[in-house]
Amino acid sequence: MTATVSAEPARARAVLSNQDFKLLQEAVVFYIKAHEDDPATSKYVNLHHRLSSAGRR
């Protein structure tokens, strides 16, 4: 008995659901509001923007 090998790679599956993106967005907004004076907050603002655009796909 021989095994059949497929030439096509397995289909990629989503790691995060749309609900996960919403939860992450809320957590990031909470962090941004709590750390408004921190210079590193701009990184979290950028993350929030990326999560927002990824969640709409």
N, C-alpha and C positions, 0 to 999 in steps of 0.2 A: 504494500500500500504506500503510495507516495502523496505527500502534501502539496497542495497547489499554492504557489506563491503569487500574490497579486503585485503587479508593477506599479499600481497607484498607491500613494500614501493614504493612511487613514484620514478621514475627514476631521478637521479641527473642531473642537467643541468649546463653547463659551465657558469661561471660568467663573465670571461674575454675571449675575442676573441684573435686569434693570432695577429691581428693588435694592440690590446691593449697591449700585451706583448712587441711588437716592440716599441710602443710609450713610455712605461715605461722604457725600456732599454735605449732609447735615452735620456730621462730625467735624468736617473741615471748616464749615462756617462757624461752628461753636468755637473752635480753636482760634480762628481769625479774630473773632470778636473779643476773646479773652486775652489776646496777645497783640493788640493793635499797635503798641509802641515798639515791638520787637522788629528790628530790621529784617530778620529772617522770615517774617510773615509774608513777604512778597512771594516766596517760594510756595506757600500754601494757597495764596490767591491764584497763582498759575496752575496749581494742582486742581483747585476747584474749577477753574475754567476748562481744563482737560477732561475732568469727570463729567462736566455738564455736556460737553460736545460728544463724549463717548456714550453717554446714556441715551442720547437721542437717536443713535443708529439702530 
